[in-house]
Amino acid sequence: MKLASLKTGGRDGALLMVSKDLTRAVLVTKIAKTMQEAIENWASIKPNLEVVYEQLNANTLNDAFEFDVARLESPFPRSYQFLDGSVYLHHMEKARKARGAEMPPNYKTEPLMYQGLSDRFCGPTETMVFPDATLEPDYEAEVAIVVGDVPMGTSKADAGKHIKLVMLLNDYTLRSLTKTELPKGFGFMQAKPTSAFSPVAVTLDELGDKWDGEKLHLPLISGINGKRMGQPNTGKDMFFTYLDLIEHACRTRSLSAGTIIGAGSVTNQDEASGFGCVAEARIHEQMVHGKASTPFLKNGDEVYIDMFDDHGQSIFGAIRQKIKTL
């Protein structure tokens, strides 16, 4: 299934079912009013949602209408919890090199993870506003999962059954602030503004054999102003999987239904796959040419992130956002 949240003027939107080809949609608020209500009652309402999805794809619903990404909130307009890891170690190594930081001593034995802002997410086509262009705004192309209720102490072996949905994620970063904020040793605050997610969240069956139970195996496309930055494969060079991230996150606490977990900026060891953020491109340029030439995001830029199936069909719809600096 493919699910989204329609703008209503409120904070949580209205639950929307979207057709497999992303052309039609229908409100399903009689089943669950919001995405959060749906995820909290997933076992009981999923069969009802599946019936509507089948009818929507068969084009037999009289109340279906044209799918319009501009009318959407983030699939989860807000969440009780947003956690983001950094499991593509090639990205971590580059990001830390850029700010002159050493790799943590245990980075290969347990995942690096932080808890991010989650009281409001950007819509997939909403303008992203930064307070100051000198803060070196950057995007990060990622894939995130959404879990149901996860008990404290859940093992990796049992973690997979709690994954309900998958989305694309743009985890924005203000690079200049990471250089002063992270050395304090208390994690991100100002350097991580709100994030953006794909138009729709999808169930695992929508991914077919590209989802192996632990990770997704497809290129993640991203770029700026129509120029592609990269297409790294999300299943390659993923040192820790989503199951590892769940096990790590719930070691000392339970995770409430609707918790979003990202895996960090996707990058491959093979640099022919390009880059999933500006910072990586700049480090590569510095190493090869002696000077970074790709600018950080500036006023008027447009960032896009998308993922396609083997038939060239967008799976999640594209994150496509204009940048505005004050």
Disulfide bonds with the S-S distance in Angstrom:
none
